[in-house]
Every structure is written in C-alpha cells, then in structure tokens.
Amino acid sequence: MSKALLVVDVQAGLFFADPEPWRAAELIATINRLADRARTAGAPVLYVQHDGEAGSELEPGCIGWQLHPGLERAPLDPVVRKTACDAFFETPLKATLQALGVTELVVVGYATEFCVDTSIRRATSEGFSVTLVSDGHTTKDRPHQRAEVIVEHHNWVWAQFIQPRHPLRLAPADSIRFEPEEAPHA
C-alpha cells in the first residue's frame, strides 16, 4: 500500500476566527510533524482547500481562504480545491491520488463533523483505505455541543464504521508511519 497524508481545510479564515477551533495550535503542530514524517518516507502530502462563496471568509483569493500560515507546506505539495464538504465531489482528488499510486490515506483537518467526516466516508467508497488521525482533527464549539465532545463522538462513530473492502481505522498521530509495511515472511 502506498500512503499519503491528506490535510483537509486548515485555512486561515477558519482558524483565525473567534472562537478558534478546539486545540488549534496543537493541531497545526501535529499536522506539521506528520507532514515531515510523510515527506521523509517519500509519501505525498496533499492539501484540500475550500472555495467559499463571494463575500465569505473562504472566498478564493482573500486572506481567510489561504492555507493556515503555520502549515509547513512544501512547494510541490498538491493543493486540491473544493466547493463542497466532500473533498472528492467534482474535484481532481481521486485522479491525483491514483496518479501518485496512493491506496491509503492518512487524514487530518477541519471540521470534524463536516468536511473531515464527509471526505473520509467518501474516500472508503472510492476505494481508499483510511487512517483517521484521532488527535489530528478538530472543530469549534457549536450551539448544541462543545467541540471536544463532537471530536470524541466522531472518533467513537468512526471506530465502529464498517467498510469491508476499504477499512477506516483510527490511530493517534504518534503511531502513524508512512514507510511501506514489510510483507510477512513465509
């Protein structure tokens, strides 16, 4: 299996708002550690960037639309732009991953209950195995629920997710490896 790191919607307008996402600084540090680990192993790092509507904080070209300035993005890391919660919907993401030979995604990003959730479910349906970094996604407090509880709830739901051909698993950032796994010896 060839792995890639997929960073979903970590954009200035979503992180430099009041309130900021839960554990925002920790998430940026986690993403940068994982991106460094991926690049060291020769695995691709891809960024997904949401194009919002005119006048929104994510309007293409505005400051809020930019990827978070704390991300240590390499010049050749692909950026896939999207307009829906689903990173695969009417984007070149699947074709880009296939061209890179990727079969497994390690996913981090924002917002847990929107773009991260939708994109990882779609990824399994599109034929990719997914490892969701359990401490590598976040959201904001919502009127009905605190961000920490939303993250905890989604981690629980994803741990129960059934997709026999292309599994979705959870793992903490410290356990993620991008090196190819050795085949068992016969």
N, C-alpha and C positions, 0 to 999 in steps of 0.2 A: 504494500500500500504506500502511496505517496501522499504525504500530508501537506497541508497549507494552513497558515493562520489567517482567519477571516475576522477583520475588525469592523464592526457594524456601527455606523452613525455616531462616532465620537467626534462631534463637531462643536465649535466654539459657542454657537448660539444656544446649544442645549446644556453646555457645562458652565458658561459664564452668566447664568441667569439666577434669579433669586426665587426660590431656593435652588441651590446647586444640587446635582444628583447625590444620592447617598454614597459615601466613601469615594467621592470623585478623585481625589488626589491618589488614593491607594489604587484605584482602577488604572489610572494613567501609568503609574509605576509598574503595575502588573503587566499591562499590555506591552510596555517597552522591554521588560525582561523577556517576555515570551517572543517578541519580535526578534530580539537579539539571539535568543536560543534557536529560533527557526532559521534565521539567516546563516548562523554558524553551521547548522546542519545541512544547508543548501536547500531548505524548504522555502517556497514562496510565501510572501506576506502580502495580503490584499486588503484594501480599504474600501468600504462601502460608504458612499456619501449621499445623503438625502437631498434632493432638489425640492425645496418648498415652493409655495405659491408666491406670486409677486406681493411684496409688502410684508412677508413673514420673516421671522428671524433666520430662516433657511433659504431665503431667495438666492438663487445662484448668483455668485459674484459678490455678495455682501460679506461683511466680516463674520457674521454668525454662521454663514454657510461653510466657511473654511474648516478644514480638519483642525482639531484641537492643537494649538501650537506646542503643547508639551509632548505630543507624539513624536517619537524619533523615527520618522518615515524616511526610508532610503529613496533616492531619486528614481530608481527603476521599479519601486513597488507599485503595482497597478492600482488604480482607483476606478471603481465601478459606480456610476451614478444611477440613482433610482428615484422613482416618484411615488412608490407605494411601500407599505410595511414589509412586503415580500421582496427581498433582495434579488430574487430570480425573475420577478414579473417584468417582462418587456425590457430586460437588460441583457448585456452580453456575459453575465457572470458564469453561467453554465458552460458556454463555449470557451471562455477564458480558462476556467478550471480544467476542462478537458484538454485544451491545447497544452497546458502545463503538466498534464499527466496526473492530476490530483484525483484521488479516490476517497480521501478522508479529510474532513475539515475540523480544525480546532477553532472554536468560535468564542469571541468576546465582544462586549459592546454595550450599547444603549438602545433603546429602553427594553428592559427585561420583558415586559408584558405586551409589547408591541412588535417592534422590528426584530428583536432577537428571537422571540418565540415564533413568530411567523416564518422567519428565514430558516431556522433550524428544522422546523417541521417540513418545510418545502424541500430543503436540502435532502432529507432522507427519501422523500418521494421522487426526487430527481436522480436518485441512485448513489448518493454520497453517504458514507458513514460519518457520524458527527460526534465529536467530543466537545461538550459544552463545558467551559471552564467555570466551575461552581462559584469561584470567588473572582470571576472575570467579567461580570455583567452587573448593571445597576439600573436604577430608575429614580424617580423623585417621589416624594410623598404625594399621594392622591387624596381627593376629598374623602374617600371611603376607606383608605388604608395607608399605613406607613410604608415607605419604600423597603425597609428591612423585611417586613412581613411579606410584601409582594415577591421579593427575591427568594425568601425562604419557601414560600408556597410554590413558586415555579420550579425551584430546584427539586422539590418533592414530586411535583407532577411529571417533570422530565425523567426522573429516576424510574417512574412507572411506565414510561412511554413504550409502546410495543410497535416495532417495525422489524419483522424477522429478517429481511434481506439486508437492510442497511441500518444497523443499530444506532441509537442515540445513547451515549453514556455521559456521565458527569465525572469530572476529576478536578481536584484543586490544582492551581497553577504550578505549585512546586513539584507536582508529579508528572507534568507534561513533558514528553520527549518528542523530538522531531526526527531523530535518526531512524532509518529503516529498521524494523524489527527483524531479528535473525530468525531464520526458519529453524524449527526444531530438528535436532539431529536424529537420524534414523538408526 
